[in-house]
Amino acid sequence: MAKLYFYYSAMNAGKTTTLLQSAHNYHERGMRTLILTPRLDNRFGEGVVASRIGLKAPGTVFTREDDLLQLAQADIAARGPLGCVLVDEAQFLSKAQAWQLTDVVDVLNVPVLAYGLRTDFRGELFEGSQALLAWADNLIEIKTICHTGRKATMVVRVDEHGRAVTDGPQVEIGGNDRYVSVSRSEFKKIMAGEGHIEPMQVPITFG
């Protein structure tokens, strides 16, 4: 029976790497996948899903206005049965699109694996993540660590000088140059102006 899975984490935990490995596993078994990627994240080129360790694959671009159930239905009509739908940067989904993913599962009987951040640089839920946390059948945390050695669960946005940013739009695309993952206790200190941000090194993941 198909299910909706939400894999969530802080930045630099290997979400896209895990997505691409999942797609590879399906392909090895002769099953076709549909990888969905938001248009606003074009750091590696439009329609390219790429991880920091060099893995990449083509994806189908969507905007907040697109109906993801219709995208999946059109893909099946054009190319045949789907083994799985995978969604990169799922925090950028609208609430309506998260609901459409439940229809991909419940109506089309196709499993959906969505990967995204849980919270933004202010510690607040993204719209897509909030909906997926409410409606997914399975919630899986992908872990990474803070420079303090604790588990990182929060994200800090930094400016060009490496200083924490506490105001601005929720969505601002960037990588290691703009975001650092930290523990909740370190996040509190940084937001209060008492903590510090270590330069980003090679991320370490566990679990």
Secondary structure, DSSP 8 states (H G I E B T S, - for coil): ---EEEEEESTTS-HHHHHHHHHHHHHHTT--EEEEEETT--TT-TTEEE-TTS-EEE-EEE-TTS-HHHHHHHHHHHH---SEEEESSGGG--HHHHHHHHHHHHTT---EEEEEESB-TTS-B-HHHHHHHHH-SEEEE-EEE-TTSSEE-EEEEE-TTS-EE-SS-S----STTTEEEE-HHHHHHHHTT--------S--EE-
